[in-house]
Amino acid sequence: MKLLKAAVLGASLFFMGASVSQASPTLEAVKKKGFVQCGFSTALPGFSIANSKGEWTGIDVDLCKAIATMVFGDPAKFKATPLTTQQRFTALQSGEIDVLTRNTTATLTRDTTLGLMSAGINYYDSQGIMVKKDLGVKSAKELGGAAICVQPGTTTELNLADWFRANKLEFKPVVINNPDEAMRSYEAGRCDAYTTDKSGLAVVRSTLPNPQDHVILPEEFSKEPLGPMVRQGDDQWFMVVRWALNLMLEAEEYGVTSKNLDEMTKSPNPNIQRILGVTGEMGKGMGIDNKWGYNVLKHVGNYGESFARNLGKGTPMGLDRGLNAQWRDGGLMYGWPVR
């Protein structure tokens, strides 16, 4: 019996060691080329959008920068690939991009049929529908027979059909691939309503000439947990992406920001010490520098800083934290322990 236990223990230690030391093909490729290739939405203010100089900003861009910082210690070590809803999964499957940091809903079928997997949630959302105020509609249940602009190849398209079918209502889908073109069609009256995630509706409404002339109806058609995706079969790269997000969440919970970072390195709190790499070897298992947490927070900031900078009350989007508040504040954001 002792020999059997020893053999089982030895085998367990062998496989544990093998999993830790196994090289990540994605991480190795990223290091070799010198940058992370991230897939973004083509143009969604607050999430991912480029200015006239080609500089990308947004909460999804910040996550990409955090991943680049983990690997290289430099948030600029990334390249952007703008992707439509129909292009995004193929780009990741083919290796055109290393990680999809685009507002993408995590679902069972996407995790089980595409060869991809969700690496976490960086924005909890729900699907809504927007109409012009002068239409006089106060509920989606009044939209029977309406023409509705929607993007193809999305959970949005499926949710819309499910909701109208469940409520025994007919509608006319106006399927348009490009979100900018879809909004232009909505503005021009080609469709009576426009549907996407509620955050997206709020963002798009803020860019219209007269935002007050458009109403987001109260119904929520779905749950839309948005977050990064990676290819299956590369556990080490999956961990890098997952822990970039968890680090930003955990740091906010403990009050560690880009502004008080150096002061916090002197904190006696063991959780903060691990987050900042003062103690422990938190980077070793991922094949990255032990100061990865310090570097991410120095160059990108914690989750709360990213939200405020891109989506918060001080931005044109003006969104509340809502479900994306920390769990202690009544939200769903709950960083996993860095330990």
Secondary structure, DSSP 8 states (H G I E B T S, - for coil): -HHHHHHHHHHHHHHHHHHHH---HHHHHHHHHTSEEEEEESSBTTTBEE-TT--EESHHHHHHHHHHHHHHS-TT-EEEEEE-TTTHHHHHHHTS-SEE-SS-B--HHHHHHSSEEE---SEEE-EEEEEEGGG---SGGG-TT-EEEE-TTSHHHHHHHHHHHHTT---EEEE-SSHHHHHHHHHHTSSSEEEEEHHHHHHHHHHSS-GGGEEE-S-----EEE--EEETT-HHHHHHHHHHHHHHHHHHHTT--SSSHHHHTT---HHHHHHTTSSS-TTGGGTS-TTHHHHHHHHT--HHHHHHHHTSTTSSS----GGGSBGGGTSSB------
